[in-house]
Amino acid sequence: MKKVDHLKSVPELPESINSKKTKPRSIAVVDEDNCTGCEACVPFCPVDCIEKNPDDKYDFPIIPPVQVRFNECIGCQICAKVCTKLTWDAIRMIPTAEFEKRYNIKID
């Protein structure tokens, strides 16, 4: 029987963590009033920049909404599409320039 290496296709980890090469065209923003906190979007994020809000941030609701770490978002839109298809359409993509102006946050 021929021996098969099942891990052959798994790439090696890089020596150092890379950062974004360019500023994304848009940023994912969670509408906290519409987010149920189901976290359906979390496993789909390719850069793992979506996380649950701390439990103590809100008195109500009991299940806190998710949040996006904006400087890590690459603007891929996957989370927004997943949220629209699977849950409540609580993630919107906002053009980066508009996001920076509206929230007074500079995206690198």
KAQUIPE-V563278 format. One record per residue. N is the residue number from 1. RES is the residue in one small letter. SS is DSSP state (helix for helix, strand for strand, loop for the rest). PSI is psi in degrees with one decimal (none if undefined). OMEGA is omega in radians with two decimals (none if undefined). Layout:
n->N res->RES ss->SS psi->PSI omega->OMEGA
n->N res->RES ss->SS psi->PSI omega->OMEGA
//
This chain:
n->1 res->m ss->loop psi->137.0 omega->-3.12
n->2 res->k ss->loop psi->131.7 omega->3.13
n->3 res->k ss->loop psi->131.5 omega->-3.12
n->4 res->v ss->loop psi->130.0 omega->3.11
n->5 res->d ss->loop psi->101.3 omega->-3.07
n->6 res->h ss->loop psi->-20.3 omega->-3.12
n->7 res->l ss->loop psi->4.5 omega->-3.10
n->8 res->k ss->loop psi->-34.8 omega->-3.08
n->9 res->s ss->loop psi->-6.8 omega->-3.14
n->10 res->v ss->loop psi->121.4 omega->-3.11
n->11 res->p ss->loop psi->154.9 omega->3.07
n->12 res->e ss->loop psi->151.3 omega->3.09
n->13 res->l ss->loop psi->144.4 omega->3.13
n->14 res->p ss->loop psi->158.5 omega->3.11
n->15 res->e ss->loop psi->-38.2 omega->-3.14
n->16 res->s ss->loop psi->154.6 omega->3.12
n->17 res->i ss->loop psi->130.6 omega->3.13
n->18 res->n ss->loop psi->160.3 omega->3.05
n->19 res->s ss->loop psi->173.1 omega->-3.14
n->20 res->k ss->loop psi->141.2 omega->-3.14
n->21 res->k ss->loop psi->-32.8 omega->3.14
n->22 res->t ss->loop psi->160.1 omega->3.09
n->23 res->k ss->loop psi->132.3 omega->3.14
n->24 res->p ss->loop psi->155.6 omega->3.11
n->25 res->r ss->loop psi->-30.4 omega->-3.14
n->26 res->s ss->strand psi->161.1 omega->-3.11
n->27 res->i ss->strand psi->140.8 omega->3.09
n->28 res->a ss->strand psi->131.0 omega->3.13
n->29 res->v ss->strand psi->131.3 omega->-3.13
n->30 res->v ss->strand psi->127.8 omega->3.00
n->31 res->d ss->loop psi->98.5 omega->-3.03
n->32 res->e ss->loop psi->-26.2 omega->3.11
n->33 res->d ss->loop psi->-21.7 omega->-3.09
n->34 res->n ss->loop psi->-16.9 omega->-3.08
n->35 res->c ss->loop psi->131.0 omega->-3.14
n->36 res->t ss->loop psi->-7.3 omega->-3.10
n->37 res->g ss->loop psi->18.9 omega->-3.09
n->38 res->c ss->loop psi->-21.5 omega->3.12
n->39 res->e ss->loop psi->24.4 omega->3.10
n->40 res->a ss->loop psi->-28.5 omega->-3.11
n->41 res->c ss->loop psi->-26.9 omega->-2.99
n->42 res->v ss->helix psi->-51.2 omega->-3.09
n->43 res->p ss->helix psi->-14.1 omega->-3.12
n->44 res->f ss->helix psi->-14.6 omega->-3.10
n->45 res->c ss->loop psi->119.4 omega->-3.09
n->46 res->p ss->loop psi->-16.9 omega->3.13
n->47 res->v ss->loop psi->6.2 omega->3.06
n->48 res->d ss->loop psi->49.2 omega->-3.11
n->49 res->c ss->loop psi->12.3 omega->3.10
n->50 res->i ss->strand psi->132.1 omega->-3.13
n->51 res->e ss->strand psi->162.9 omega->3.08
n->52 res->k ss->strand psi->139.6 omega->3.02
n->53 res->n ss->loop psi->151.7 omega->3.09
n->54 res->p ss->loop psi->142.0 omega->-3.11
n->55 res->d ss->helix psi->-30.3 omega->-3.08
n->56 res->d ss->helix psi->3.7 omega->3.14
n->57 res->k ss->helix psi->-30.3 omega->-3.07
n->58 res->y ss->loop psi->144.9 omega->2.97
n->59 res->d ss->loop psi->-37.1 omega->3.13
n->60 res->f ss->loop psi->136.0 omega->0.20
n->61 res->p ss->loop psi->165.7 omega->3.14
n->62 res->i ss->loop psi->-38.6 omega->3.08
n->63 res->i ss->loop psi->109.0 omega->-3.09
n->64 res->p ss->loop psi->151.8 omega->3.10
n->65 res->p ss->loop psi->168.6 omega->3.07
n->66 res->v ss->strand psi->167.1 omega->3.07
n->67 res->q ss->strand psi->154.7 omega->3.12
n->68 res->v ss->strand psi->132.6 omega->2.99
n->69 res->r ss->loop psi->99.5 omega->-2.93
n->70 res->f ss->helix psi->-41.1 omega->-3.11
n->71 res->n ss->helix psi->-9.9 omega->3.09
n->72 res->e ss->helix psi->-15.7 omega->-3.10
n->73 res->c ss->loop psi->132.5 omega->3.13
n->74 res->i ss->loop psi->2.4 omega->3.08
n->75 res->g ss->loop psi->27.3 omega->-3.06
n->76 res->c ss->loop psi->-20.6 omega->3.11
n->77 res->q ss->loop psi->2.7 omega->-3.11
n->78 res->i ss->helix psi->-44.3 omega->-3.11
n->79 res->c ss->helix psi->-40.2 omega->-3.14
n->80 res->a ss->helix psi->-40.1 omega->3.12
n->81 res->k ss->helix psi->-42.1 omega->3.12
n->82 res->v ss->helix psi->-44.7 omega->-3.13
n->83 res->c ss->helix psi->-41.0 omega->3.13
n->84 res->t ss->helix psi->-42.7 omega->-3.08
n->85 res->k ss->helix psi->-38.2 omega->-2.99
n->86 res->l ss->helix psi->-23.5 omega->-3.02
n->87 res->t ss->loop psi->-120.3 omega->-2.90
n->88 res->w ss->loop psi->11.1 omega->3.11
n->89 res->d ss->loop psi->48.8 omega->-3.05
n->90 res->a ss->loop psi->-2.3 omega->3.13
n->91 res->i ss->strand psi->127.8 omega->3.14
n->92 res->r ss->strand psi->146.6 omega->3.03
n->93 res->m ss->strand psi->126.5 omega->-3.14
n->94 res->i ss->strand psi->133.5 omega->3.08
n->95 res->p ss->strand psi->139.2 omega->-3.02
n->96 res->t ss->helix psi->-43.6 omega->-3.14
n->97 res->a ss->helix psi->-42.2 omega->3.11
n->98 res->e ss->helix psi->-41.7 omega->3.11
n->99 res->f ss->helix psi->-48.3 omega->-3.12
n->100 res->e ss->helix psi->-40.6 omega->-3.14
n->101 res->k ss->helix psi->-46.0 omega->-3.07
n->102 res->r ss->helix psi->-43.3 omega->-3.04
n->103 res->y ss->helix psi->-2.4 omega->3.14
n->104 res->n ss->loop psi->44.7 omega->3.11
n->105 res->i ss->loop psi->128.3 omega->3.11
n->106 res->k ss->loop psi->124.7 omega->3.12
n->107 res->i ss->loop psi->129.7 omega->3.14
n->108 res->d ss->loop psi->none omega->none
//
